Amino acid sequence: MSFSRLLHVCERYFGAPRINGSHHIFKTPWPGDPRINLQRVQGDAKPYQVKQVLQALKRLQQIQKEDSL
């Protein structure tokens, strides 16, 4: 997956990142870690980062579902 596409998805769901060098760090709406930490590698996102974002989106969906009950 391209880094720019993954970055766009994270910005949409988690807001603006804190940037520290080449790292884009997104805060999640639940307490504690994991935060989402993205780093570009030759234009692509690292595979483990894509998995991390997918897991965070699933958790966000569960939280939103619980809040609507």
All heavy atoms as TSV, in Angstrom:
chain	resi	resn	atom	element	x	y	z
A	1	MET	N	N	0.859	-1.166	0.000
A	1	MET	CA	C	0.000	0.000	0.000
A	1	MET	C	C	0.902	1.225	0.000
A	1	MET	O	O	1.931	1.240	0.667
A	1	MET	CB	C	-0.904	-0.017	1.230
A	1	MET	CG	C	-1.777	1.199	1.370
A	1	MET	SD	S	-2.869	1.050	2.788
A	1	MET	CE	C	-4.385	1.512	2.026
A	2	SER	N	N	0.493	2.246	-0.709
A	2	SER	CA	C	1.320	3.450	-0.743
A	2	SER	C	C	1.246	4.174	0.606
A	2	SER	O	O	0.220	4.156	1.290
A	2	SER	CB	C	0.870	4.384	-1.866
A	2	SER	OG	O	-0.309	5.058	-1.503
A	3	PHE	N	N	2.349	4.775	0.966
A	3	PHE	CA	C	2.427	5.508	2.225
A	3	PHE	C	C	1.423	6.649	2.238
A	3	PHE	O	O	0.730	6.860	3.234
A	3	PHE	CB	C	3.844	6.049	2.431
A	3	PHE	CG	C	3.983	6.875	3.670
A	3	PHE	CD1	C	4.150	6.269	4.909
A	3	PHE	CD2	C	3.933	8.255	3.618
A	3	PHE	CE1	C	4.269	7.025	6.061
A	3	PHE	CE2	C	4.049	9.020	4.763
A	3	PHE	CZ	C	4.216	8.404	5.987
A	4	SER	N	N	1.326	7.375	1.123
A	4	SER	CA	C	0.427	8.538	1.093
A	4	SER	C	C	-1.031	8.122	1.280
A	4	SER	O	O	-1.797	8.820	1.945
A	4	SER	CB	C	0.607	9.321	-0.206
A	4	SER	OG	O	0.304	8.518	-1.317
A	5	ARG	N	N	-1.421	6.979	0.740
A	5	ARG	CA	C	-2.804	6.498	0.903
A	5	ARG	C	C	-3.071	6.109	2.358
A	5	ARG	O	O	-4.107	6.445	2.922
A	5	ARG	CB	C	-3.045	5.296	-0.029
A	5	ARG	CG	C	-4.438	4.763	0.051
A	5	ARG	CD	C	-5.438	5.724	-0.542
A	5	ARG	NE	N	-6.767	5.160	-0.410
A	5	ARG	CZ	C	-7.835	5.866	-0.133
A	5	ARG	NH1	N	-7.755	7.158	0.008
A	5	ARG	NH2	N	-8.995	5.284	-0.013
A	6	LEU	N	N	-2.132	5.390	2.966
A	6	LEU	CA	C	-2.297	4.992	4.363
A	6	LEU	C	C	-2.313	6.223	5.270
A	6	LEU	O	O	-3.104	6.303	6.211
A	6	LEU	CB	C	-1.185	4.032	4.786
A	6	LEU	CG	C	-1.347	3.369	6.147
A	6	LEU	CD1	C	-2.625	2.531	6.199
A	6	LEU	CD2	C	-0.140	2.504	6.460
A	7	LEU	N	N	-1.476	7.191	4.959
A	7	LEU	CA	C	-1.442	8.440	5.723
A	7	LEU	C	C	-2.787	9.160	5.634
A	7	LEU	O	O	-3.324	9.637	6.637
A	7	LEU	CB	C	-0.316	9.325	5.205
A	7	LEU	CG	C	-0.043	10.612	5.943
A	7	LEU	CD1	C	0.410	10.342	7.378
A	7	LEU	CD2	C	1.028	11.423	5.211
A	8	HIS	N	N	-3.365	9.184	4.436
A	8	HIS	CA	C	-4.663	9.831	4.235
A	8	HIS	C	C	-5.758	9.128	5.050
A	8	HIS	O	O	-6.596	9.789	5.684
A	8	HIS	CB	C	-5.023	9.819	2.746
A	8	HIS	CG	C	-6.348	10.412	2.445
A	8	HIS	ND1	N	-6.592	11.765	2.497
A	8	HIS	CD2	C	-7.529	9.831	2.114
A	8	HIS	CE1	C	-7.865	11.993	2.205
A	8	HIS	NE2	N	-8.450	10.838	1.972
A	9	VAL	N	N	-5.757	7.806	5.067
A	9	VAL	CA	C	-6.747	7.043	5.842
A	9	VAL	C	C	-6.616	7.370	7.329
A	9	VAL	O	O	-7.604	7.629	8.022
A	9	VAL	CB	C	-6.581	5.523	5.595
A	9	VAL	CG1	C	-7.391	4.712	6.597
A	9	VAL	CG2	C	-6.972	5.171	4.171
A	10	CYS	N	N	-5.379	7.383	7.823
A	10	CYS	CA	C	-5.154	7.670	9.249
A	10	CYS	C	C	-5.580	9.095	9.608
A	10	CYS	O	O	-6.174	9.315	10.665
A	10	CYS	CB	C	-3.687	7.451	9.609
A	10	CYS	SG	S	-3.224	5.722	9.655
A	11	GLU	N	N	-5.290	10.045	8.743
A	11	GLU	CA	C	-5.693	11.434	9.005
A	11	GLU	C	C	-7.208	11.544	9.072
A	11	GLU	O	O	-7.745	12.285	9.886
A	11	GLU	CB	C	-5.131	12.363	7.940
A	11	GLU	CG	C	-3.648	12.589	8.075
A	11	GLU	CD	C	-3.050	13.391	6.939
A	11	GLU	OE1	O	-3.670	13.482	5.851
A	11	GLU	OE2	O	-1.941	13.917	7.129
A	12	ARG	N	N	-7.905	10.814	8.229
A	12	ARG	CA	C	-9.372	10.868	8.209
A	12	ARG	C	C	-9.972	10.328	9.507
A	12	ARG	O	O	-10.915	10.885	10.051
A	12	ARG	CB	C	-9.913	10.071	7.032
A	12	ARG	CG	C	-11.422	10.148	6.911
A	12	ARG	CD	C	-11.905	9.421	5.673
A	12	ARG	NE	N	-13.294	9.637	5.408
A	12	ARG	CZ	C	-14.303	9.095	6.094
A	12	ARG	NH1	N	-14.045	8.339	7.116
A	12	ARG	NH2	N	-15.551	9.340	5.771
A	13	TYR	N	N	-9.436	9.233	10.016
A	13	TYR	CA	C	-10.020	8.591	11.187
A	13	TYR	C	C	-9.404	9.011	12.514
A	13	TYR	O	O	-10.061	8.921	13.546
A	13	TYR	CB	C	-9.943	7.063	11.051
A	13	TYR	CG	C	-10.903	6.535	10.022
A	13	TYR	CD1	C	-10.463	6.255	8.732
A	13	TYR	CD2	C	-12.250	6.352	10.322
A	13	TYR	CE1	C	-11.352	5.789	7.770
A	13	TYR	CE2	C	-13.135	5.887	9.369
A	13	TYR	CZ	C	-12.680	5.616	8.090
A	13	TYR	OH	O	-13.562	5.162	7.145
A	14	PHE	N	N	-8.151	9.440	12.524
A	14	PHE	CA	C	-7.466	9.738	13.787
A	14	PHE	C	C	-6.986	11.181	13.909
A	14	PHE	O	O	-6.393	11.550	14.906
A	14	PHE	CB	C	-6.285	8.774	13.989
A	14	PHE	CG	C	-6.709	7.332	13.988
A	14	PHE	CD1	C	-6.396	6.493	12.928
A	14	PHE	CD2	C	-7.450	6.812	15.038
A	14	PHE	CE1	C	-6.799	5.161	12.916
A	14	PHE	CE2	C	-7.860	5.481	15.039
A	14	PHE	CZ	C	-7.535	4.664	13.977
A	15	GLY	N	N	-7.216	12.005	12.882
A	15	GLY	CA	C	-6.826	13.406	12.949
A	15	GLY	C	C	-5.397	13.631	12.476
A	15	GLY	O	O	-4.741	12.742	11.946
A	16	ALA	N	N	-4.931	14.837	12.695
A	16	ALA	CA	C	-3.600	15.226	12.231
A	16	ALA	C	C	-2.517	14.516	13.045
A	16	ALA	O	O	-2.649	14.353	14.255
A	16	ALA	CB	C	-3.425	16.732	12.336
A	17	PRO	N	N	-1.451	14.103	12.379
A	17	PRO	CA	C	-0.378	13.413	13.105
A	17	PRO	C	C	0.592	14.382	13.760
A	17	PRO	O	O	0.679	15.550	13.380
A	17	PRO	CB	C	0.339	12.642	11.998
A	17	PRO	CG	C	0.191	13.521	10.812
A	17	PRO	CD	C	-1.194	14.123	10.946
A	18	ARG	N	N	1.294	13.865	14.738
A	18	ARG	CA	C	2.459	14.568	15.279
A	18	ARG	C	C	3.619	14.021	14.466
A	18	ARG	O	O	3.786	12.808	14.331
A	18	ARG	CB	C	2.622	14.247	16.759
A	18	ARG	CG	C	3.848	14.854	17.395
A	18	ARG	CD	C	3.851	14.614	18.904
A	18	ARG	NE	N	3.665	13.223	19.295
A	18	ARG	CZ	C	4.655	12.366	19.531
A	18	ARG	NH1	N	5.903	12.741	19.417
A	18	ARG	NH2	N	4.389	11.130	19.909
A	19	ILE	N	N	4.422	14.915	13.898
A	19	ILE	CA	C	5.513	14.481	13.034
A	19	ILE	C	C	6.834	14.678	13.764
A	19	ILE	O	O	7.129	15.756	14.267
A	19	ILE	CB	C	5.501	15.240	11.698
A	19	ILE	CG1	C	4.177	14.980	10.984
A	19	ILE	CG2	C	6.683	14.816	10.828
A	19	ILE	CD1	C	3.968	15.807	9.737
A	20	ASN	N	N	7.617	13.596	13.813
A	20	ASN	CA	C	8.922	13.617	14.452
A	20	ASN	C	C	9.911	13.027	13.446
A	20	ASN	O	O	10.016	11.804	13.326
A	20	ASN	CB	C	8.893	12.812	15.751
A	20	ASN	CG	C	10.179	12.907	16.523
A	20	ASN	OD1	O	11.102	13.601	16.115
A	20	ASN	ND2	N	10.247	12.204	17.642
A	21	GLY	N	N	10.588	13.877	12.697
A	21	GLY	CA	C	11.469	13.405	11.632
A	21	GLY	C	C	10.643	12.790	10.523
A	21	GLY	O	O	9.761	13.429	9.972
A	22	SER	N	N	10.904	11.527	10.210
A	22	SER	CA	C	10.149	10.847	9.158
A	22	SER	C	C	8.968	10.058	9.709
A	22	SER	O	O	8.251	9.402	8.969
A	22	SER	CB	C	11.077	9.898	8.386
A	22	SER	OG	O	11.569	8.893	9.250
A	23	HIS	N	N	8.748	10.126	11.014
A	23	HIS	CA	C	7.661	9.390	11.659
A	23	HIS	C	C	6.409	10.260	11.762
A	23	HIS	O	O	6.476	11.410	12.165
A	23	HIS	CB	C	8.063	8.943	13.069
A	23	HIS	CG	C	9.165	7.939	13.070
A	23	HIS	ND1	N	8.935	6.595	13.200
A	23	HIS	CD2	C	10.503	8.081	12.953
A	23	HIS	CE1	C	10.077	5.957	13.163
A	23	HIS	NE2	N	11.056	6.835	13.014
A	24	HIS	N	N	5.281	9.683	11.397
A	24	HIS	CA	C	3.972	10.324	11.547
A	24	HIS	C	C	3.244	9.527	12.626
A	24	HIS	O	O	2.909	8.354	12.418
A	24	HIS	CB	C	3.201	10.286	10.238
A	24	HIS	CG	C	3.816	11.108	9.164
A	24	HIS	ND1	N	5.001	10.777	8.548
A	24	HIS	CD2	C	3.412	12.269	8.602
A	24	HIS	CE1	C	5.291	11.688	7.644
A	24	HIS	NE2	N	4.343	12.610	7.657
A	25	ILE	N	N	2.976	10.179	13.760
A	25	ILE	CA	C	2.427	9.476	14.916
A	25	ILE	C	C	0.999	9.950	15.159
A	25	ILE	O	O	0.756	11.139	15.345
A	25	ILE	CB	C	3.310	9.723	16.155
A	25	ILE	CG1	C	4.737	9.273	15.847
A	25	ILE	CG2	C	2.748	8.999	17.371
A	25	ILE	CD1	C	5.779	9.825	16.766
A	26	PHE	N	N	0.073	9.004	15.153
A	26	PHE	CA	C	-1.343	9.302	15.349
A	26	PHE	C	C	-1.776	8.830	16.719
A	26	PHE	O	O	-1.458	7.716	17.136
A	26	PHE	CB	C	-2.193	8.602	14.288
A	26	PHE	CG	C	-1.975	9.124	12.910
A	26	PHE	CD1	C	-0.990	8.599	12.097
A	26	PHE	CD2	C	-2.743	10.166	12.431
A	26	PHE	CE1	C	-0.777	9.076	10.822
A	26	PHE	CE2	C	-2.539	10.659	11.157
A	26	PHE	CZ	C	-1.554	10.119	10.348
A	27	LYS	N	N	-2.523	9.676	17.400
A	27	LYS	CA	C	-3.070	9.327	18.703
A	27	LYS	C	C	-4.418	8.647	18.495
A	27	LYS	O	O	-5.229	9.076	17.691
A	27	LYS	CB	C	-3.240	10.596	19.539
A	27	LYS	CG	C	-3.575	10.330	20.971
A	27	LYS	CD	C	-3.552	11.604	21.768
A	27	LYS	CE	C	-3.814	11.286	23.225
A	27	LYS	NZ	N	-3.825	12.482	24.039
A	28	THR	N	N	-4.653	7.576	19.227
A	28	THR	CA	C	-5.918	6.862	19.131
A	28	THR	C	C	-6.875	7.366	20.219
A	28	THR	O	O	-6.424	7.871	21.244
A	28	THR	CB	C	-5.687	5.350	19.277
A	28	THR	OG1	O	-4.978	5.105	20.485
A	28	THR	CG2	C	-4.895	4.802	18.106
A	29	PRO	N	N	-8.193	7.236	20.016
A	29	PRO	CA	C	-9.153	7.769	20.979
A	29	PRO	C	C	-9.304	6.942	22.249
A	29	PRO	O	O	-10.053	7.316	23.129
A	29	PRO	CB	C	-10.463	7.811	20.200
A	29	PRO	CG	C	-10.317	6.811	19.129
A	29	PRO	CD	C	-8.841	6.743	18.807
A	30	TRP	N	N	-8.625	5.824	22.366
A	30	TRP	CA	C	-8.708	5.027	23.584
A	30	TRP	C	C	-7.442	5.243	24.396
A	30	TRP	O	O	-6.400	5.597	23.866
A	30	TRP	CB	C	-8.929	3.550	23.261
A	30	TRP	CG	C	-7.977	2.988	22.255
A	30	TRP	CD1	C	-6.721	2.505	22.488
A	30	TRP	CD2	C	-8.184	2.869	20.853
A	30	TRP	NE1	N	-6.140	2.094	21.319
A	30	TRP	CE2	C	-7.025	2.311	20.296
A	30	TRP	CE3	C	-9.244	3.188	20.007
A	30	TRP	CZ2	C	-6.889	2.052	18.939
A	30	TRP	CZ3	C	-9.093	2.931	18.660
A	30	TRP	CH2	C	-7.943	2.372	18.145
A	31	PRO	N	N	-7.536	5.038	25.700
A	31	PRO	CA	C	-6.376	5.283	26.564
A	31	PRO	C	C	-5.251	4.282	26.321
A	31	PRO	O	O	-5.501	3.130	25.945
A	31	PRO	CB	C	-6.926	5.154	27.976
A	31	PRO	CG	C	-8.179	4.385	27.843
A	31	PRO	CD	C	-8.704	4.631	26.461
A	32	GLY	N	N	-4.030	4.733	26.542
A	32	GLY	CA	C	-2.870	3.864	26.409
A	32	GLY	C	C	-2.419	3.685	24.980
A	32	GLY	O	O	-2.856	4.373	24.072
A	33	ASP	N	N	-1.547	2.750	24.803
A	33	ASP	CA	C	-1.036	2.438	23.477
A	33	ASP	C	C	-1.848	1.302	22.886
A	33	ASP	O	O	-2.608	0.668	23.586
A	33	ASP	CB	C	0.444	2.046	23.576
A	33	ASP	CG	C	1.334	3.279	23.721
A	33	ASP	OD1	O	0.918	4.355	23.275
A	33	ASP	OD2	O	2.427	3.150	24.264
A	34	PRO	N	N	-1.769	0.985	21.647
A	34	PRO	CA	C	-0.745	1.454	20.736
A	34	PRO	C	C	-1.173	2.727	20.019
A	34	PRO	O	O	-2.322	2.884	19.622
A	34	PRO	CB	C	-0.606	0.316	19.739
A	34	PRO	CG	C	-1.969	-0.286	19.675
A	34	PRO	CD	C	-2.546	-0.103	21.062
A	35	ARG	N	N	-0.239	3.589	19.870
A	35	ARG	CA	C	-0.420	4.706	18.957
A	35	ARG	C	C	-0.046	4.180	17.585
A	35	ARG	O	O	0.601	3.155	17.467
A	35	ARG	CB	C	0.484	5.866	19.354
A	35	ARG	CG	C	0.049	6.500	20.638
A	35	ARG	CD	C	0.920	7.713	20.946
A	35	ARG	NE	N	0.436	8.364	22.146
A	35	ARG	CZ	C	0.801	8.029	23.381
A	35	ARG	NH1	N	1.658	7.054	23.569
A	35	ARG	NH2	N	0.329	8.673	24.406
A	36	ILE	N	N	-0.451	4.893	16.571
A	36	ILE	CA	C	-0.112	4.472	15.214
A	36	ILE	C	C	1.098	5.280	14.772
A	36	ILE	O	O	1.073	6.512	14.790
A	36	ILE	CB	C	-1.299	4.691	14.266
A	36	ILE	CG1	C	-2.474	3.826	14.729
A	36	ILE	CG2	C	-0.902	4.359	12.838
A	36	ILE	CD1	C	-3.752	4.117	14.013
A	37	ASN	N	N	2.152	4.592	14.399
A	37	ASN	CA	C	3.401	5.223	14.022
A	37	ASN	C	C	3.745	4.785	12.598
A	37	ASN	O	O	4.053	3.619	12.363
A	37	ASN	CB	C	4.505	4.808	15.006
A	37	ASN	CG	C	5.821	5.495	14.736
A	37	ASN	OD1	O	5.983	6.227	13.767
A	37	ASN	ND2	N	6.774	5.238	15.601
A	38	LEU	N	N	3.667	5.722	11.649
A	38	LEU	CA	C	3.945	5.405	10.253
A	38	LEU	C	C	5.273	6.009	9.828
A	38	LEU	O	O	5.607	7.121	10.222
A	38	LEU	CB	C	2.846	5.959	9.348
A	38	LEU	CG	C	1.417	5.528	9.635
A	38	LEU	CD1	C	0.476	6.189	8.649
A	38	LEU	CD2	C	1.284	4.031	9.600
A	39	GLN	N	N	5.999	5.263	9.005
A	39	GLN	CA	C	7.259	5.746	8.465
A	39	GLN	C	C	7.348	5.292	7.015
A	39	GLN	O	O	7.169	4.113	6.711
A	39	GLN	CB	C	8.438	5.208	9.264
A	39	GLN	CG	C	9.764	5.760	8.807
A	39	GLN	CD	C	10.915	5.216	9.642
A	39	GLN	OE1	O	10.791	4.189	10.289
A	39	GLN	NE2	N	12.026	5.901	9.610
A	40	ARG	N	N	7.647	6.239	6.138
A	40	ARG	CA	C	7.732	5.948	4.710
A	40	ARG	C	C	9.002	5.156	4.406
A	40	ARG	O	O	10.069	5.438	4.925
A	40	ARG	CB	C	7.741	7.247	3.920
A	40	ARG	CG	C	7.807	7.064	2.429
A	40	ARG	CD	C	8.014	8.365	1.685
A	40	ARG	NE	N	7.206	9.437	2.196
A	40	ARG	CZ	C	6.138	9.942	1.583
A	40	ARG	NH1	N	5.769	9.455	0.432
A	40	ARG	NH2	N	5.461	10.920	2.127
A	41	VAL	N	N	8.852	4.155	3.542
A	41	VAL	CA	C	10.000	3.391	3.049
A	41	VAL	C	C	9.866	3.317	1.531
A	41	VAL	O	O	9.031	2.591	1.015
A	41	VAL	CB	C	10.032	1.962	3.649
A	41	VAL	CG1	C	11.152	1.151	3.030
A	41	VAL	CG2	C	10.185	2.018	5.143
A	42	GLN	N	N	10.631	4.113	0.827
A	42	GLN	CA	C	10.628	4.145	-0.638
A	42	GLN	C	C	9.215	4.275	-1.208
A	42	GLN	O	O	8.839	3.555	-2.129
A	42	GLN	CB	C	11.328	2.914	-1.190
A	42	GLN	CG	C	12.769	2.819	-0.780
A	42	GLN	CD	C	13.446	1.561	-1.277
A	42	GLN	OE1	O	12.812	0.675	-1.836
A	42	GLN	NE2	N	14.746	1.478	-1.069
A	43	GLY	N	N	8.414	5.162	-0.651
A	43	GLY	CA	C	7.076	5.432	-1.169
A	43	GLY	C	C	5.990	4.510	-0.670
A	43	GLY	O	O	4.815	4.742	-0.918
A	44	ASP	N	N	6.348	3.426	0.011
A	44	ASP	CA	C	5.356	2.473	0.491
A	44	ASP	C	C	5.324	2.441	2.013
A	44	ASP	O	O	6.302	2.766	2.670
A	44	ASP	CB	C	5.663	1.061	-0.008
A	44	ASP	CG	C	5.433	0.917	-1.506
A	44	ASP	OD1	O	4.568	1.628	-2.038
A	44	ASP	OD2	O	6.121	0.094	-2.124
A	45	ALA	N	N	4.194	2.033	2.534
A	45	ALA	CA	C	4.075	1.807	3.974
A	45	ALA	C	C	4.620	0.412	4.273
A	45	ALA	O	O	4.550	-0.492	3.442
A	45	ALA	CB	C	2.619	1.901	4.406
A	46	LYS	N	N	5.149	0.236	5.452
A	46	LYS	CA	C	5.640	-1.078	5.855
A	46	LYS	C	C	4.432	-1.992	6.090
A	46	LYS	O	O	3.404	-1.545	6.600
A	46	LYS	CB	C	6.463	-0.966	7.133
A	46	LYS	CG	C	7.738	-0.164	6.945
A	46	LYS	CD	C	8.512	-0.050	8.238
A	46	LYS	CE	C	9.770	0.760	8.042
A	46	LYS	NZ	N	10.545	0.862	9.292
A	47	PRO	N	N	4.532	-3.268	5.707
A	47	PRO	CA	C	3.384	-4.185	5.853
A	47	PRO	C	C	2.834	-4.266	7.273
A	47	PRO	O	O	1.622	-4.314	7.470
A	47	PRO	CB	C	3.942	-5.530	5.398
A	47	PRO	CG	C	5.039	-5.179	4.452
A	47	PRO	CD	C	5.643	-3.916	5.007
A	48	TYR	N	N	3.701	-4.254	8.281
A	48	TYR	CA	C	3.202	-4.344	9.656
A	48	TYR	C	C	2.424	-3.083	10.032
A	48	TYR	O	O	1.524	-3.132	10.870
A	48	TYR	CB	C	4.334	-4.620	10.653
A	48	TYR	CG	C	5.171	-3.429	11.033
A	48	TYR	CD1	C	4.801	-2.611	12.096
A	48	TYR	CD2	C	6.329	-3.108	10.339
A	48	TYR	CE1	C	5.566	-1.518	12.459
A	48	TYR	CE2	C	7.102	-2.022	10.688
A	48	TYR	CZ	C	6.712	-1.222	11.746
A	48	TYR	OH	O	7.462	-0.138	12.092
A	49	GLN	N	N	2.762	-1.949	9.408
A	49	GLN	CA	C	2.026	-0.719	9.701
A	49	GLN	C	C	0.622	-0.776	9.124
A	49	GLN	O	O	-0.325	-0.302	9.741
A	49	GLN	CB	C	2.784	0.492	9.154
A	49	GLN	CG	C	4.088	0.733	9.871
A	49	GLN	CD	C	4.929	1.816	9.225
A	49	GLN	OE1	O	4.773	2.127	8.049
A	49	GLN	NE2	N	5.830	2.381	9.995
A	50	VAL	N	N	0.473	-1.368	7.954
A	50	VAL	CA	C	-0.854	-1.535	7.354
A	50	VAL	C	C	-1.710	-2.405	8.271
A	50	VAL	O	O	-2.868	-2.073	8.557
A	50	VAL	CB	C	-0.752	-2.152	5.941
A	50	VAL	CG1	C	-2.135	-2.455	5.381
A	50	VAL	CG2	C	0.025	-1.233	5.008
A	51	LYS	N	N	-1.152	-3.497	8.782
A	51	LYS	CA	C	-1.879	-4.367	9.708
A	51	LYS	C	C	-2.253	-3.617	10.981
A	51	LYS	O	O	-3.361	-3.767	11.503
A	51	LYS	CB	C	-1.042	-5.598	10.054
A	51	LYS	CG	C	-0.875	-6.549	8.903
A	51	LYS	CD	C	0.020	-7.713	9.279
A	51	LYS	CE	C	0.296	-8.594	8.085
A	51	LYS	NZ	N	1.231	-9.678	8.396
A	52	GLN	N	N	-1.334	-2.805	11.483
A	52	GLN	CA	C	-1.580	-2.027	12.697
A	52	GLN	C	C	-2.752	-1.061	12.484
A	52	GLN	O	O	-3.622	-0.930	13.347
A	52	GLN	CB	C	-0.315	-1.260	13.069
A	52	GLN	CG	C	-0.419	-0.441	14.323
A	52	GLN	CD	C	0.843	0.374	14.586
A	52	GLN	OE1	O	1.485	0.858	13.658
A	52	GLN	NE2	N	1.193	0.516	15.842
A	53	VAL	N	N	-2.795	-0.410	11.330
A	53	VAL	CA	C	-3.883	0.525	11.035
A	53	VAL	C	C	-5.202	-0.224	10.910
A	53	VAL	O	O	-6.230	0.224	11.438
A	53	VAL	CB	C	-3.576	1.346	9.765
A	53	VAL	CG1	C	-4.793	2.137	9.315
A	53	VAL	CG2	C	-2.391	2.283	10.013
A	54	LEU	N	N	-5.202	-1.365	10.251
A	54	LEU	CA	C	-6.430	-2.154	10.117
A	54	LEU	C	C	-6.965	-2.584	11.482
A	54	LEU	O	O	-8.171	-2.516	11.735
A	54	LEU	CB	C	-6.195	-3.375	9.227
A	54	LEU	CG	C	-5.987	-3.083	7.746
A	54	LEU	CD1	C	-5.606	-4.354	7.005
A	54	LEU	CD2	C	-7.217	-2.445	7.137
A	55	GLN	N	N	-6.076	-3.008	12.376
A	55	GLN	CA	C	-6.493	-3.387	13.727
A	55	GLN	C	C	-7.062	-2.185	14.476
A	55	GLN	O	O	-8.060	-2.312	15.190
A	55	GLN	CB	C	-5.320	-3.982	14.500
A	55	GLN	CG	C	-4.911	-5.348	14.017
A	55	GLN	CD	C	-3.654	-5.860	14.711
A	55	GLN	OE1	O	-2.896	-5.100	15.307
A	55	GLN	NE2	N	-3.429	-7.155	14.621
A	56	ALA	N	N	-6.444	-1.032	14.322
A	56	ALA	CA	C	-6.926	0.178	14.999
A	56	ALA	C	C	-8.292	0.585	14.455
A	56	ALA	O	O	-9.168	1.008	15.217
A	56	ALA	CB	C	-5.920	1.308	14.838
A	57	LEU	N	N	-8.498	0.451	13.154
A	57	LEU	CA	C	-9.804	0.796	12.571
A	57	LEU	C	C	-10.893	-0.159	13.061
A	57	LEU	O	O	-12.017	0.265	13.328
A	57	LEU	CB	C	-9.725	0.778	11.046
A	57	LEU	CG	C	-8.912	1.904	10.417
A	57	LEU	CD1	C	-8.766	1.676	8.924
A	57	LEU	CD2	C	-9.538	3.255	10.711
A	58	LYS	N	N	-10.560	-1.439	13.216
A	58	LYS	CA	C	-11.530	-2.402	13.757
A	58	LYS	C	C	-11.887	-2.046	15.194
A	58	LYS	O	O	-13.054	-2.092	15.588
A	58	LYS	CB	C	-10.971	-3.820	13.692
A	58	LYS	CG	C	-10.944	-4.389	12.300
A	58	LYS	CD	C	-10.351	-5.780	12.293
A	58	LYS	CE	C	-10.224	-6.298	10.872
A	58	LYS	NZ	N	-9.583	-7.616	10.817
A	59	ARG	N	N	-10.882	-1.687	15.965
A	59	ARG	CA	C	-11.143	-1.318	17.366
A	59	ARG	C	C	-11.984	-0.045	17.434
A	59	ARG	O	O	-12.901	0.057	18.246
A	59	ARG	CB	C	-9.825	-1.129	18.107
A	59	ARG	CG	C	-10.029	-0.865	19.576
A	59	ARG	CD	C	-8.768	-1.020	20.350
A	59	ARG	NE	N	-9.010	-0.759	21.762
A	59	ARG	CZ	C	-8.070	-0.666	22.665
A	59	ARG	NH1	N	-6.806	-0.838	22.324
A	59	ARG	NH2	N	-8.356	-0.411	23.914
A	60	LEU	N	N	-11.694	0.918	16.582
A	60	LEU	CA	C	-12.470	2.157	16.528
A	60	LEU	C	C	-13.924	1.858	16.175
A	60	LEU	O	O	-14.844	2.405	16.777
A	60	LEU	CB	C	-11.850	3.117	15.515
A	60	LEU	CG	C	-12.507	4.473	15.361
A	60	LEU	CD1	C	-12.434	5.257	16.667
A	60	LEU	CD2	C	-11.852	5.255	14.240
A	61	GLN	N	N	-14.127	0.950	15.229
A	61	GLN	CA	C	-15.479	0.568	14.838
A	61	GLN	C	C	-16.218	-0.084	16.006
A	61	GLN	O	O	-17.394	0.192	16.245
A	61	GLN	CB	C	-15.414	-0.384	13.647
A	61	GLN	CG	C	-16.757	-0.750	13.079
A	61	GLN	CD	C	-16.626	-1.681	11.894
A	61	GLN	OE1	O	-15.693	-2.486	11.810
A	61	GLN	NE2	N	-17.563	-1.576	10.975
A	62	GLN	N	N	-15.529	-0.943	16.771
A	62	GLN	CA	C	-16.153	-1.584	17.935
A	62	GLN	C	C	-16.546	-0.548	18.983
A	62	GLN	O	O	-17.625	-0.621	19.570
A	62	GLN	CB	C	-15.203	-2.599	18.551
A	62	GLN	CG	C	-15.014	-3.846	17.748
A	62	GLN	CD	C	-13.961	-4.769	18.350
A	62	GLN	OE1	O	-13.085	-4.330	19.090
A	62	GLN	NE2	N	-14.034	-6.037	18.015
A	63	ILE	N	N	-15.674	0.409	19.235
A	63	ILE	CA	C	-15.958	1.460	20.225
A	63	ILE	C	C	-17.162	2.282	19.787
A	63	ILE	O	O	-18.035	2.583	20.610
A	63	ILE	CB	C	-14.708	2.339	20.441
A	63	ILE	CG1	C	-13.638	1.548	21.177
A	63	ILE	CG2	C	-15.068	3.612	21.200
A	63	ILE	CD1	C	-12.294	2.236	21.232
A	64	GLN	N	N	-17.209	2.629	18.523
A	64	GLN	CA	C	-18.335	3.427	18.031
A	64	GLN	C	C	-19.636	2.635	18.114
A	64	GLN	O	O	-20.683	3.182	18.428
A	64	GLN	CB	C	-18.072	3.881	16.585
A	64	GLN	CG	C	-16.992	4.924	16.507
A	64	GLN	CD	C	-16.605	5.266	15.076
A	64	GLN	OE1	O	-16.867	4.503	14.148
A	64	GLN	NE2	N	-15.964	6.405	14.922
A	65	LYS	N	N	-19.564	1.333	17.861
A	65	LYS	CA	C	-20.755	0.477	17.942
A	65	LYS	C	C	-21.247	0.412	19.392
A	65	LYS	O	O	-22.432	0.495	19.655
A	65	LYS	CB	C	-20.449	-0.916	17.416
A	65	LYS	CG	C	-21.654	-1.823	17.303
A	65	LYS	CD	C	-21.267	-3.210	16.836
A	65	LYS	CE	C	-21.178	-3.209	15.336
A	65	LYS	NZ	N	-20.968	-4.592	14.818
A	66	GLU	N	N	-20.320	0.265	20.340
A	66	GLU	CA	C	-20.683	0.198	21.759
A	66	GLU	C	C	-21.276	1.519	22.241
A	66	GLU	O	O	-22.207	1.516	23.048
A	66	GLU	CB	C	-19.464	-0.150	22.592
A	66	GLU	CG	C	-18.977	-1.574	22.408
A	66	GLU	CD	C	-17.632	-1.839	23.066
A	66	GLU	OE1	O	-17.078	-0.924	23.714
A	66	GLU	OE2	O	-17.132	-2.971	22.923
A	67	ASP	N	N	-20.747	2.623	21.742
A	67	ASP	CA	C	-21.244	3.943	22.143
A	67	ASP	C	C	-22.653	4.206	21.625
A	67	ASP	O	O	-23.414	4.966	22.231
A	67	ASP	CB	C	-20.317	5.049	21.652
A	67	ASP	CG	C	-19.016	5.098	22.441
A	67	ASP	OD1	O	-18.947	4.475	23.516
A	67	ASP	OD2	O	-18.078	5.779	21.977
A	68	SER	N	N	-22.999	3.584	20.519
A	68	SER	CA	C	-24.329	3.829	19.934
A	68	SER	C	C	-25.416	2.966	20.587
A	68	SER	O	O	-26.592	3.150	20.328
A	68	SER	CB	C	-24.307	3.568	18.428
A	68	SER	OG	O	-24.103	2.201	18.158
A	69	LEU	N	N	-25.025	2.015	21.431
A	69	LEU	CA	C	-26.019	1.151	22.085
A	69	LEU	C	C	-26.699	1.824	23.234
A	69	LEU	O	O	-26.587	2.715	23.800
A	69	LEU	CB	C	-25.361	-0.135	22.592
A	69	LEU	CG	C	-24.867	-1.066	21.517
A	69	LEU	CD1	C	-24.194	-2.286	22.153
A	69	LEU	CD2	C	-26.012	-1.536	20.638
